[in-house]
């Protein structure tokens, strides 16, 4: 990204800014310290689009796609790598699954490109409109939130364009559901036949979109279309149709909560995930009512409940530590601006109140690390730290007072 062939004439992109942009693309975050449209030429934008695609699909899926295109045999070692990367329980049908993921991605992005082109072709020459449409579709489905319209304007000029708003929201929602959920919806087509995972993902997605839309509309003077767009985008996409710097603290706090929860497991989005949030609330309810933690007439395993609490705890620690560090480094910005920026980076969202380009080098490095942690996922960190074989040493039990 730092080589001259990537940048526009008379534009000098520093190494740190290039690293920040590349990290934001691979982690499908969308935070930007430089404007992608103004800074990079066609080659640079293509590289950004490829990084977004690889980051959204995962290196394992892209690698298998390359093997399939070149008709090379996928080794057993590669299959094991894919199994771990996609968090699967077995190797059965793994290549077929990856094929369906790649086809699914091409279909959604293809439809998104066509619908976006209808809008952008009215304001740009055909070839440029096509380029913008392809980039927008890739960025939307992979929940990246980058745009190449220039001048840090994102989708603000199209705030009232119903087709582009709904197209973008549709790509974000399906990208955030997860490939396994989409595949199950297509195959089974009945809520009763869905797995518990899919039922929870669909229920939480509809619930968060509805509650988010109502709260944003209540706390901010924008249209219902704008409120729905932000409720959708806040859960890891990062597109914006209004200047975030003008929003009230109440609206920013609502968006922070949505960003922290994020999308669903196995998707292109980040956050602690919808299933984790559902498990937390459901387990709290079960403890309060002295019942088993269950949903849709199915019991949720205790180890899943434990993982949900560990993931949320670690995510909270990361957000708190980074907010403290940035608050000490950037005393000129308000606490809400700093917290918003950190949660946006951790949730791989990309929304900002406008302070990202003005941050110091130390703050940018902290956000780079935060984006990596957010993309790797608290589950990965928790697995390394906590889920090891249980020690054979046992101690006598003694109660403590809680609450």
Buried (B, 14 or more C-beta within 10 A) or exposed (E): BBEEEBBEEEBEBEEBBBBBBBBBBBBBBBBBBBBBBBBBBEEBBBBBBBBBBBBBBBEBBBBBBEBBEEEEEBEEEBBEBBBEBBEBEEEEEBBEBBBBBBEBBEEBBEBBBEBBBEBBBEEBEEEBBBBBBBBBBBBBBBBBBBBBBEEBBBBBEBBEBEEBBBBBBBBBBBBBBBBBBBBBBEEEEEEEEBBBBBBBBBBBBEEBBEBBBBBBBEBBEBBEBBBBBBBBBBBBBBBBBBEBEEBEEEBBBBBBBBBBBBBBBBBBBBBBBBBBBBBBEBBEEBEEEEEEBBBEEEEBEEEBBBBBBBBBEBBBEBBEEBBEBBBEBBEEBBEBBBBBBBBBBBBBBBBBBEBBBEBEEEBBBBBBBBBBBBBEBBBEBBEEEEEEEEEEEEEEEEEEEEE
